[in-house]
């Protein structure tokens, strides 16, 4: 596994690979790797000849008062985990390469990025689309591998790539979960033991939604109310939002028909967690 730091070195490597006929998949991460990230690496290797994993804690996607300073960082452990996997390049840019002092250009999607996560975290998606564009320009991959865990991020990045005519294809991997259903997240380490127990309310609220929908419930308001009630059972849980959405536009639906994206964001104590599930509501 080659370690590259400079965007120019990265691009040179990619071009030489492409020249010899290889396809390249990029898996962007902020490190603090868990099995969710590792599943995306395996997915990348299934779809492309070469796999590049980037590791960069992107300051631009953290809002004021968010956890940039405390975000878990363990480079040695990340490298160890990746060295067991089919990774060709670990791309490790440093902040001064990606955001030099005079940096002044932003990439912003202005529709989907304003809703839900974007409403709760202004500027978050602008930071995401800017860094993803820069990574795409440095790596020039054929495939961009993203996790469905961040469903709205996938939609915003897809839209940004389509609008800017960026030719890479987006491939998404399913959400990897703990045995009790909690979605893996680098932020789960912030949870105390007691909070960790309560955090299962997100996936259980989604499971409740699935039960109701497969039982024939057609009114999203009924399902969302039950999800709120499940979250409300936990003493330290504070619901940020819960929604039943069209998975492409992220607009709320008024009837449950076809594929519906149920998503929610919940503070458990000081930790903000998100989760989602696409549920097929038979017409
Ligand atoms: P992050 O390091 O949090 O920026 O995440 C890097 C990538 O891993 C993103 O595409 C995430 O959607 C994805 N990811 C995060 N958690 C999970 C999970 N539990 N299962 C699958 N993919 C995930």
py3Dmol code that shows the C-alpha trace and the ligand (Angstrom):
import py3Dmol

protein = """\
ATOM      1  CA  UNK A   1       0.000   0.000   0.000  1.00  0.00           C
ATOM      2  CA  UNK A   2       1.548   3.190  -1.272  1.00  0.00           C
ATOM      3  CA  UNK A   3       1.234   6.305   0.916  1.00  0.00           C
ATOM      4  CA  UNK A   4       0.841   9.527  -1.075  1.00  0.00           C
ATOM      5  CA  UNK A   5       0.461  13.005   0.341  1.00  0.00           C
ATOM      6  CA  UNK A   6       0.532  15.538  -2.451  1.00  0.00           C
ATOM      7  CA  UNK A   7      -2.441  15.893  -4.815  1.00  0.00           C
ATOM      8  CA  UNK A   8      -0.058  16.131  -7.802  1.00  0.00           C
ATOM      9  CA  UNK A   9       1.659  12.837  -6.870  1.00  0.00           C
ATOM     10  CA  UNK A  10      -1.760  11.273  -6.494  1.00  0.00           C
ATOM     11  CA  UNK A  11      -2.886  12.425  -9.917  1.00  0.00           C
ATOM     12  CA  UNK A  12       0.344  11.255 -11.545  1.00  0.00           C
ATOM     13  CA  UNK A  13      -0.130   7.771 -10.060  1.00  0.00           C
ATOM     14  CA  UNK A  14      -3.765   7.624 -11.217  1.00  0.00           C
ATOM     15  CA  UNK A  15      -2.882   8.712 -14.740  1.00  0.00           C
ATOM     16  CA  UNK A  16      -0.185   6.063 -15.037  1.00  0.00           C
ATOM     17  CA  UNK A  17      -2.661   3.400 -13.850  1.00  0.00           C
ATOM     18  CA  UNK A  18      -5.300   4.550 -16.305  1.00  0.00           C
ATOM     19  CA  UNK A  19      -2.658   4.599 -19.047  1.00  0.00           C
ATOM     20  CA  UNK A  20      -1.982   0.911 -18.418  1.00  0.00           C
ATOM     21  CA  UNK A  21      -5.718   0.146 -18.648  1.00  0.00           C
ATOM     22  CA  UNK A  22      -6.675  -0.083 -14.960  1.00  0.00           C
ATOM     23  CA  UNK A  23      -9.872   1.322 -13.500  1.00  0.00           C
ATOM     24  CA  UNK A  24      -9.707   3.173 -10.174  1.00  0.00           C
ATOM     25  CA  UNK A  25     -12.171   3.446  -7.282  1.00  0.00           C
ATOM     26  CA  UNK A  26     -11.895   6.133  -4.610  1.00  0.00           C
ATOM     27  CA  UNK A  27     -13.169   5.617  -1.053  1.00  0.00           C
ATOM     28  CA  UNK A  28     -13.110   8.964   0.769  1.00  0.00           C
ATOM     29  CA  UNK A  29     -12.997   8.781   4.583  1.00  0.00           C
ATOM     30  CA  UNK A  30     -12.168  10.937   7.580  1.00  0.00           C
ATOM     31  CA  UNK A  31     -10.313   8.067   9.273  1.00  0.00           C
ATOM     32  CA  UNK A  32     -11.291   6.532  12.645  1.00  0.00           C
ATOM     33  CA  UNK A  33     -12.108   3.549  10.490  1.00  0.00           C
ATOM     34  CA  UNK A  34     -14.686   0.925  11.375  1.00  0.00           C
ATOM     35  CA  UNK A  35     -16.264  -2.019   9.563  1.00  0.00           C
ATOM     36  CA  UNK A  36     -18.569   0.323   7.624  1.00  0.00           C
ATOM     37  CA  UNK A  37     -15.555   1.982   5.990  1.00  0.00           C
ATOM     38  CA  UNK A  38     -13.876  -1.378   5.445  1.00  0.00           C
ATOM     39  CA  UNK A  39     -16.975  -2.738   3.699  1.00  0.00           C
ATOM     40  CA  UNK A  40     -16.711   0.158   1.239  1.00  0.00           C
ATOM     41  CA  UNK A  41     -13.091  -0.770   0.546  1.00  0.00           C
ATOM     42  CA  UNK A  42     -14.155  -4.329  -0.299  1.00  0.00           C
ATOM     43  CA  UNK A  43     -16.934  -2.974  -2.502  1.00  0.00           C
ATOM     44  CA  UNK A  44     -14.382  -0.765  -4.273  1.00  0.00           C
ATOM     45  CA  UNK A  45     -12.153  -3.778  -4.949  1.00  0.00           C
ATOM     46  CA  UNK A  46     -15.112  -5.664  -6.427  1.00  0.00           C
ATOM     47  CA  UNK A  47     -15.800  -2.858  -8.876  1.00  0.00           C
ATOM     48  CA  UNK A  48     -12.366  -1.574  -9.919  1.00  0.00           C
ATOM     49  CA  UNK A  49      -8.805  -2.790 -10.574  1.00  0.00           C
ATOM     50  CA  UNK A  50      -7.203  -0.266  -8.220  1.00  0.00           C
ATOM     51  CA  UNK A  51      -8.434   1.093  -4.897  1.00  0.00           C
ATOM     52  CA  UNK A  52      -7.517   4.472  -3.413  1.00  0.00           C
ATOM     53  CA  UNK A  53      -8.604   5.293   0.143  1.00  0.00           C
ATOM     54  CA  UNK A  54      -8.318   8.908   1.222  1.00  0.00           C
ATOM     55  CA  UNK A  55      -8.030   9.884   4.837  1.00  0.00           C
ATOM     56  CA  UNK A  56      -8.593  13.535   5.681  1.00  0.00           C
ATOM     57  CA  UNK A  57     -10.540  15.149   8.508  1.00  0.00           C
ATOM     58  CA  UNK A  58     -12.090  17.937   6.471  1.00  0.00           C
ATOM     59  CA  UNK A  59     -12.415  21.075   8.639  1.00  0.00           C
ATOM     60  CA  UNK A  60     -14.753  22.724   6.115  1.00  0.00           C
ATOM     61  CA  UNK A  61     -17.570  20.285   6.800  1.00  0.00           C
ATOM     62  CA  UNK A  62     -17.646  20.925  10.552  1.00  0.00           C
ATOM     63  CA  UNK A  63     -19.744  23.835  11.767  1.00  0.00           C
ATOM     64  CA  UNK A  64     -18.902  26.173  14.591  1.00  0.00           C
ATOM     65  CA  UNK A  65     -19.298  24.416  17.930  1.00  0.00           C
ATOM     66  CA  UNK A  66     -19.120  20.976  16.280  1.00  0.00           C
ATOM     67  CA  UNK A  67     -16.588  18.272  17.093  1.00  0.00           C
ATOM     68  CA  UNK A  68     -13.668  19.048  14.736  1.00  0.00           C
ATOM     69  CA  UNK A  69     -11.143  19.279  17.602  1.00  0.00           C
ATOM     70  CA  UNK A  70     -12.324  16.119  19.338  1.00  0.00           C
ATOM     71  CA  UNK A  71     -13.044  14.063  16.189  1.00  0.00           C
ATOM     72  CA  UNK A  72     -11.313  10.687  16.773  1.00  0.00           C
ATOM     73  CA  UNK A  73      -7.959  10.383  15.004  1.00  0.00           C
ATOM     74  CA  UNK A  74      -5.785   7.253  15.066  1.00  0.00           C
ATOM     75  CA  UNK A  75      -3.647   7.124  11.954  1.00  0.00           C
ATOM     76  CA  UNK A  76      -1.633   4.085  13.084  1.00  0.00           C
ATOM     77  CA  UNK A  77      -4.729   1.986  13.683  1.00  0.00           C
ATOM     78  CA  UNK A  78      -6.295   3.117  10.381  1.00  0.00           C
ATOM     79  CA  UNK A  79      -3.156   2.098   8.461  1.00  0.00           C
ATOM     80  CA  UNK A  80      -3.098  -1.263  10.237  1.00  0.00           C
ATOM     81  CA  UNK A  81      -6.744  -1.973   9.366  1.00  0.00           C
ATOM     82  CA  UNK A  82      -6.271  -1.011   5.724  1.00  0.00           C
ATOM     83  CA  UNK A  83      -3.085  -3.027   5.299  1.00  0.00           C
ATOM     84  CA  UNK A  84      -5.167  -6.238   5.519  1.00  0.00           C
ATOM     85  CA  UNK A  85      -7.336  -5.098   2.594  1.00  0.00           C
ATOM     86  CA  UNK A  86      -6.810  -4.700  -1.160  1.00  0.00           C
ATOM     87  CA  UNK A  87      -5.827  -1.018  -1.013  1.00  0.00           C
ATOM     88  CA  UNK A  88      -3.309   0.263  -3.574  1.00  0.00           C
ATOM     89  CA  UNK A  89      -2.931   3.832  -2.368  1.00  0.00           C
ATOM     90  CA  UNK A  90      -3.611   5.521   0.926  1.00  0.00           C
ATOM     91  CA  UNK A  91      -4.012   9.181   0.019  1.00  0.00           C
ATOM     92  CA  UNK A  92      -3.125  11.305   3.040  1.00  0.00           C
ATOM     93  CA  UNK A  93      -3.335  14.952   2.070  1.00  0.00           C
ATOM     94  CA  UNK A  94      -2.495  17.573   4.697  1.00  0.00           C
ATOM     95  CA  UNK A  95      -4.589  20.648   5.362  1.00  0.00           C
ATOM     96  CA  UNK A  96      -2.062  23.070   3.866  1.00  0.00           C
ATOM     97  CA  UNK A  97      -2.163  21.175   0.548  1.00  0.00           C
ATOM     98  CA  UNK A  98      -5.957  21.109   0.319  1.00  0.00           C
ATOM     99  CA  UNK A  99      -6.702  24.468   1.906  1.00  0.00           C
ATOM    100  CA  UNK A 100      -3.690  26.759   1.475  1.00  0.00           C
ATOM    101  CA  UNK A 101      -3.926  30.080   3.332  1.00  0.00           C
ATOM    102  CA  UNK A 102      -5.245  31.961   0.316  1.00  0.00           C
ATOM    103  CA  UNK A 103      -7.884  29.306  -0.511  1.00  0.00           C
ATOM    104  CA  UNK A 104     -11.096  30.990  -1.709  1.00  0.00           C
ATOM    105  CA  UNK A 105     -13.130  28.642  -3.929  1.00  0.00           C
ATOM    106  CA  UNK A 106     -16.203  26.674  -2.849  1.00  0.00           C
ATOM    107  CA  UNK A 107     -18.429  24.145  -4.567  1.00  0.00           C
ATOM    108  CA  UNK A 108     -22.019  24.342  -3.400  1.00  0.00           C
ATOM    109  CA  UNK A 109     -25.120  22.399  -4.374  1.00  0.00           C
ATOM    110  CA  UNK A 110     -28.028  24.683  -3.572  1.00  0.00           C
ATOM    111  CA  UNK A 111     -31.143  22.512  -3.562  1.00  0.00           C
ATOM    112  CA  UNK A 112     -31.013  19.178  -1.710  1.00  0.00           C
ATOM    113  CA  UNK A 113     -28.154  20.447   0.447  1.00  0.00           C
ATOM    114  CA  UNK A 114     -30.449  23.008   2.102  1.00  0.00           C
ATOM    115  CA  UNK A 115     -32.815  20.404   3.556  1.00  0.00           C
ATOM    116  CA  UNK A 116     -32.660  18.195   6.677  1.00  0.00           C
ATOM    117  CA  UNK A 117     -28.966  17.644   7.503  1.00  0.00           C
ATOM    118  CA  UNK A 118     -28.199  20.828   5.591  1.00  0.00           C
ATOM    119  CA  UNK A 119     -30.774  22.809   7.561  1.00  0.00           C
ATOM    120  CA  UNK A 120     -29.418  21.449  10.843  1.00  0.00           C
ATOM    121  CA  UNK A 121     -25.780  21.930   9.840  1.00  0.00           C
ATOM    122  CA  UNK A 122     -25.415  25.029   7.625  1.00  0.00           C
ATOM    123  CA  UNK A 123     -22.275  24.913   5.447  1.00  0.00           C
ATOM    124  CA  UNK A 124     -21.773  21.199   6.141  1.00  0.00           C
ATOM    125  CA  UNK A 125     -22.606  20.115   2.598  1.00  0.00           C
ATOM    126  CA  UNK A 126     -20.661  22.994   1.078  1.00  0.00           C
ATOM    127  CA  UNK A 127     -17.632  21.588   2.900  1.00  0.00           C
ATOM    128  CA  UNK A 128     -18.443  18.084   1.664  1.00  0.00           C
ATOM    129  CA  UNK A 129     -18.969  19.011  -1.992  1.00  0.00           C
ATOM    130  CA  UNK A 130     -15.832  21.150  -1.996  1.00  0.00           C
ATOM    131  CA  UNK A 131     -13.588  18.436  -0.560  1.00  0.00           C
ATOM    132  CA  UNK A 132     -15.135  15.691  -2.703  1.00  0.00           C
ATOM    133  CA  UNK A 133     -14.539  17.788  -5.822  1.00  0.00           C
ATOM    134  CA  UNK A 134     -10.922  18.349  -4.835  1.00  0.00           C
ATOM    135  CA  UNK A 135     -10.422  14.653  -4.109  1.00  0.00           C
ATOM    136  CA  UNK A 136     -12.039  13.741  -7.437  1.00  0.00           C
ATOM    137  CA  UNK A 137      -9.706  16.145  -9.229  1.00  0.00           C
ATOM    138  CA  UNK A 138      -6.665  14.733  -7.443  1.00  0.00           C
ATOM    139  CA  UNK A 139      -7.545  11.057  -7.908  1.00  0.00           C
ATOM    140  CA  UNK A 140      -9.563  11.164 -11.150  1.00  0.00           C
ATOM    141  CA  UNK A 141     -11.304   7.885 -10.263  1.00  0.00           C
ATOM    142  CA  UNK A 142     -13.728   5.935 -12.438  1.00  0.00           C
ATOM    143  CA  UNK A 143     -15.815   5.140  -9.370  1.00  0.00           C
ATOM    144  CA  UNK A 144     -16.614   7.038  -6.195  1.00  0.00           C
ATOM    145  CA  UNK A 145     -17.644   4.731  -3.351  1.00  0.00           C
ATOM    146  CA  UNK A 146     -19.978   6.204  -0.715  1.00  0.00           C
ATOM    147  CA  UNK A 147     -21.954   4.780   2.203  1.00  0.00           C
ATOM    148  CA  UNK A 148     -25.745   4.822   2.308  1.00  0.00           C
ATOM    149  CA  UNK A 149     -25.322   5.696   5.997  1.00  0.00           C
ATOM    150  CA  UNK A 150     -25.015   9.300   4.819  1.00  0.00           C
ATOM    151  CA  UNK A 151     -27.953   9.099   2.420  1.00  0.00           C
ATOM    152  CA  UNK A 152     -28.283  12.832   1.903  1.00  0.00           C
ATOM    153  CA  UNK A 153     -24.547  13.179   1.307  1.00  0.00           C
ATOM    154  CA  UNK A 154     -24.893  10.601  -1.490  1.00  0.00           C
ATOM    155  CA  UNK A 155     -27.770  12.572  -3.046  1.00  0.00           C
ATOM    156  CA  UNK A 156     -25.970  15.923  -2.779  1.00  0.00           C
ATOM    157  CA  UNK A 157     -22.707  14.558  -4.196  1.00  0.00           C
ATOM    158  CA  UNK A 158     -24.505  12.780  -7.056  1.00  0.00           C
ATOM    159  CA  UNK A 159     -26.328  16.002  -7.926  1.00  0.00           C
ATOM    160  CA  UNK A 160     -23.129  18.053  -7.732  1.00  0.00           C
ATOM    161  CA  UNK A 161     -21.323  15.569 -10.009  1.00  0.00           C
ATOM    162  CA  UNK A 162     -24.171  15.603 -12.505  1.00  0.00           C
ATOM    163  CA  UNK A 163     -24.396  19.398 -12.510  1.00  0.00           C
ATOM    164  CA  UNK A 164     -20.631  19.796 -12.969  1.00  0.00           C
ATOM    165  CA  UNK A 165     -20.346  16.998 -15.569  1.00  0.00           C
ATOM    166  CA  UNK A 166     -17.909  15.064 -13.388  1.00  0.00           C
ATOM    167  CA  UNK A 167     -17.714  11.716 -15.169  1.00  0.00           C
ATOM    168  CA  UNK A 168     -17.095   9.285 -12.275  1.00  0.00           C
ATOM    169  CA  UNK A 169     -19.833   6.827 -11.347  1.00  0.00           C
ATOM    170  CA  UNK A 170     -21.145   6.727  -7.763  1.00  0.00           C
ATOM    171  CA  UNK A 171     -21.477   3.301  -6.135  1.00  0.00           C
ATOM    172  CA  UNK A 172     -23.090   3.047  -2.688  1.00  0.00           C
ATOM    173  CA  UNK A 173     -22.618   0.446   0.030  1.00  0.00           C
ATOM    174  CA  UNK A 174     -25.269  -0.586   2.578  1.00  0.00           C
ATOM    175  CA  UNK A 175     -25.184   0.559   6.213  1.00  0.00           C
ATOM    176  CA  UNK A 176     -23.081  -1.723   8.425  1.00  0.00           C
ATOM    177  CA  UNK A 177     -24.553  -2.132  11.912  1.00  0.00           C
ATOM    178  CA  UNK A 178     -23.682  -3.472  15.363  1.00  0.00           C
ATOM    179  CA  UNK A 179     -25.499  -6.679  16.321  1.00  0.00           C
ATOM    180  CA  UNK A 180     -28.216  -4.683  18.141  1.00  0.00           C
ATOM    181  CA  UNK A 181     -28.836  -2.505  15.081  1.00  0.00           C
ATOM    182  CA  UNK A 182     -26.839   0.650  15.921  1.00  0.00           C
ATOM    183  CA  UNK A 183     -25.284   1.963  12.696  1.00  0.00           C
ATOM    184  CA  UNK A 184     -21.487   2.035  12.926  1.00  0.00           C
ATOM    185  CA  UNK A 185     -20.155   5.579  13.134  1.00  0.00           C
ATOM    186  CA  UNK A 186     -16.821   7.107  14.088  1.00  0.00           C
ATOM    187  CA  UNK A 187     -18.840   9.238  16.525  1.00  0.00           C
ATOM    188  CA  UNK A 188     -20.129   6.225  18.502  1.00  0.00           C
ATOM    189  CA  UNK A 189     -16.938   6.398  20.602  1.00  0.00           C
ATOM    190  CA  UNK A 190     -18.319   9.559  22.212  1.00  0.00           C
ATOM    191  CA  UNK A 191     -21.187   7.606  23.796  1.00  0.00           C
ATOM    192  CA  UNK A 192     -21.016   6.579  27.461  1.00  0.00           C
ATOM    193  CA  UNK A 193     -22.065   3.007  28.211  1.00  0.00           C
ATOM    194  CA  UNK A 194     -25.518   4.186  29.218  1.00  0.00           C
ATOM    195  CA  UNK A 195     -25.883   6.382  26.117  1.00  0.00           C
ATOM    196  CA  UNK A 196     -24.690   3.514  23.936  1.00  0.00           C
ATOM    197  CA  UNK A 197     -27.650   1.503  25.196  1.00  0.00           C
ATOM    198  CA  UNK A 198     -30.048   4.352  24.442  1.00  0.00           C
ATOM    199  CA  UNK A 199     -28.591   4.915  20.955  1.00  0.00           C
ATOM    200  CA  UNK A 200     -30.328   1.803  19.695  1.00  0.00           C
ATOM    201  CA  UNK A 201     -33.518   3.921  19.559  1.00  0.00           C
ATOM    202  CA  UNK A 202     -32.583   5.187  16.059  1.00  0.00           C
ATOM    203  CA  UNK A 203     -32.460   1.766  14.422  1.00  0.00           C
ATOM    204  CA  UNK A 204     -35.399   0.565  16.498  1.00  0.00           C
ATOM    205  CA  UNK A 205     -37.486   3.527  15.330  1.00  0.00           C
ATOM    206  CA  UNK A 206     -36.611   2.552  11.743  1.00  0.00           C
ATOM    207  CA  UNK A 207     -37.480  -1.086  12.461  1.00  0.00           C
ATOM    208  CA  UNK A 208     -40.840   0.094  13.839  1.00  0.00           C
ATOM    209  CA  UNK A 209     -41.401   2.076  10.623  1.00  0.00           C
ATOM    210  CA  UNK A 210     -40.628  -1.025   8.565  1.00  0.00           C
ATOM    211  CA  UNK A 211     -43.104  -3.099  10.601  1.00  0.00           C
ATOM    212  CA  UNK A 212     -45.870  -0.523  10.199  1.00  0.00           C
ATOM    213  CA  UNK A 213     -45.274  -0.035   6.472  1.00  0.00           C
ATOM    214  CA  UNK A 214     -45.153  -3.761   5.746  1.00  0.00           C
ATOM    215  CA  UNK A 215     -48.353  -4.111   7.784  1.00  0.00           C
ATOM    216  CA  UNK A 216     -50.017  -1.790   5.269  1.00  0.00           C
ATOM    217  CA  UNK A 217     -49.861   1.597   7.031  1.00  0.00           C
ATOM    218  CA  UNK A 218     -50.108   4.215   4.294  1.00  0.00           C
ATOM    219  CA  UNK A 219     -50.019   7.442   6.286  1.00  0.00           C
ATOM    220  CA  UNK A 220     -46.506   8.799   6.897  1.00  0.00           C
ATOM    221  CA  UNK A 221     -47.760  10.934   9.819  1.00  0.00           C
ATOM    222  CA  UNK A 222     -48.758   7.786  11.725  1.00  0.00           C
ATOM    223  CA  UNK A 223     -45.391   6.136  11.119  1.00  0.00           C
ATOM    224  CA  UNK A 224     -43.392   9.253  12.000  1.00  0.00           C
ATOM    225  CA  UNK A 225     -45.376   9.678  15.222  1.00  0.00           C
ATOM    226  CA  UNK A 226     -44.518   6.112  16.274  1.00  0.00           C
ATOM    227  CA  UNK A 227     -40.862   6.753  15.473  1.00  0.00           C
ATOM    228  CA  UNK A 228     -40.920   9.922  17.617  1.00  0.00           C
ATOM    229  CA  UNK A 229     -42.473   7.946  20.457  1.00  0.00           C
ATOM    230  CA  UNK A 230     -39.748   5.287  20.259  1.00  0.00           C
ATOM    231  CA  UNK A 231     -37.004   7.917  20.434  1.00  0.00           C
ATOM    232  CA  UNK A 232     -38.897   9.677  23.242  1.00  0.00           C
ATOM    233  CA  UNK A 233     -38.610   6.565  25.428  1.00  0.00           C
ATOM    234  CA  UNK A 234     -34.899   7.260  26.016  1.00  0.00           C
ATOM    235  CA  UNK A 235     -34.143   9.783  28.768  1.00  0.00           C
ATOM    236  CA  UNK A 236     -31.130  11.360  27.040  1.00  0.00           C
ATOM    237  CA  UNK A 237     -32.437  11.297  23.466  1.00  0.00           C
ATOM    238  CA  UNK A 238     -33.457  14.554  21.806  1.00  0.00           C
ATOM    239  CA  UNK A 239     -34.924  14.254  18.331  1.00  0.00           C
ATOM    240  CA  UNK A 240     -33.523  16.677  15.778  1.00  0.00           C
ATOM    241  CA  UNK A 241     -35.712  15.534  12.868  1.00  0.00           C
ATOM    242  CA  UNK A 242     -37.477  12.464  11.552  1.00  0.00           C
ATOM    243  CA  UNK A 243     -38.817  12.358   8.012  1.00  0.00           C
ATOM    244  CA  UNK A 244     -40.337  10.167   5.314  1.00  0.00           C
ATOM    245  CA  UNK A 245     -38.879  11.346   2.020  1.00  0.00           C
ATOM    246  CA  UNK A 246     -38.698  10.810  -1.698  1.00  0.00           C
ATOM    247  CA  UNK A 247     -35.199   9.255  -1.931  1.00  0.00           C
ATOM    248  CA  UNK A 248     -34.277  11.332  -5.001  1.00  0.00           C
ATOM    249  CA  UNK A 249     -35.602  14.800  -4.188  1.00  0.00           C
ATOM    250  CA  UNK A 250     -35.577  14.562  -0.383  1.00  0.00           C
ATOM    251  CA  UNK A 251     -39.047  16.129  -0.349  1.00  0.00           C
ATOM    252  CA  UNK A 252     -41.456  14.757   2.289  1.00  0.00           C
ATOM    253  CA  UNK A 253     -44.057  12.339   0.948  1.00  0.00           C
ATOM    254  CA  UNK A 254     -47.742  12.525   1.883  1.00  0.00           C
ATOM    255  CA  UNK A 255     -48.558   8.915   1.107  1.00  0.00           C
ATOM    256  CA  UNK A 256     -46.456   5.810   1.513  1.00  0.00           C
ATOM    257  CA  UNK A 257     -46.057   4.336  -1.933  1.00  0.00           C
ATOM    258  CA  UNK A 258     -42.949   2.965  -3.672  1.00  0.00           C
ATOM    259  CA  UNK A 259     -39.503   3.452  -2.124  1.00  0.00           C
ATOM    260  CA  UNK A 260     -39.540   5.790   0.859  1.00  0.00           C
ATOM    261  CA  UNK A 261     -36.427   7.034   2.639  1.00  0.00           C
ATOM    262  CA  UNK A 262     -37.054   7.180   6.369  1.00  0.00           C
ATOM    263  CA  UNK A 263     -34.340   9.155   8.105  1.00  0.00           C
ATOM    264  CA  UNK A 264     -33.716  10.665  11.488  1.00  0.00           C
ATOM    265  CA  UNK A 265     -31.161  12.623  13.476  1.00  0.00           C
ATOM    266  CA  UNK A 266     -31.047  12.316  17.254  1.00  0.00           C
ATOM    267  CA  UNK A 267     -28.856  13.798  19.951  1.00  0.00           C
ATOM    268  CA  UNK A 268     -27.978  11.215  22.579  1.00  0.00           C
ATOM    269  CA  UNK A 269     -26.547  13.414  25.318  1.00  0.00           C
ATOM    270  CA  UNK A 270     -23.931  15.496  23.522  1.00  0.00           C
ATOM    271  CA  UNK A 271     -23.565  13.151  20.544  1.00  0.00           C
ATOM    272  CA  UNK A 272     -25.553  13.675  17.365  1.00  0.00           C
ATOM    273  CA  UNK A 273     -26.326  10.468  15.440  1.00  0.00           C
ATOM    274  CA  UNK A 274     -28.081   9.885  12.110  1.00  0.00           C
ATOM    275  CA  UNK A 275     -29.618   6.788  10.570  1.00  0.00           C
ATOM    276  CA  UNK A 276     -31.900   5.907   7.674  1.00  0.00           C
ATOM    277  CA  UNK A 277     -33.561   3.089   5.796  1.00  0.00           C
ATOM    278  CA  UNK A 278     -35.176   2.834   2.390  1.00  0.00           C
ATOM    279  CA  UNK A 279     -38.463   1.022   2.832  1.00  0.00           C
ATOM    280  CA  UNK A 280     -40.458  -0.321  -0.058  1.00  0.00           C
ATOM    281  CA  UNK A 281     -44.116   0.524   0.511  1.00  0.00           C
ATOM    282  CA  UNK A 282     -46.146  -1.594  -1.893  1.00  0.00           C
ATOM    283  CA  UNK A 283     -48.494   0.509  -3.968  1.00  0.00           C
TER     284      UNK A 283
END
"""
ligand_1 = """\
23
LIG
P -16.689 9.326 7.220
O -15.327 8.852 7.564
O -17.623 9.371 8.387
O -16.677 10.586 6.397
O -17.320 8.219 6.282
C -16.665 7.792 5.120
C -17.604 6.938 4.309
O -18.003 5.813 5.071
C -18.890 7.680 3.909
O -19.207 7.372 2.560
C -19.898 7.112 4.874
O -21.223 7.150 4.370
C -19.404 5.695 5.023
N -19.920 5.082 6.254
C -19.944 5.619 7.496
N -20.559 4.798 8.360
C -20.936 3.699 7.660
C -21.622 2.485 7.985
N -22.044 2.226 9.236
N -21.833 1.581 6.998
C -21.400 1.822 5.736
N -20.751 2.945 5.359
C -20.524 3.873 6.309
"""
view = py3Dmol.view(width=600, height=400)
view.addModel(protein, "pdb")
view.setStyle({"model": 0}, {"cartoon": {"style": "trace"}})
view.addModel(ligand_1, "xyz")
view.setStyle({"model": 1}, {"stick": {}})
view.zoomTo()
view.show()
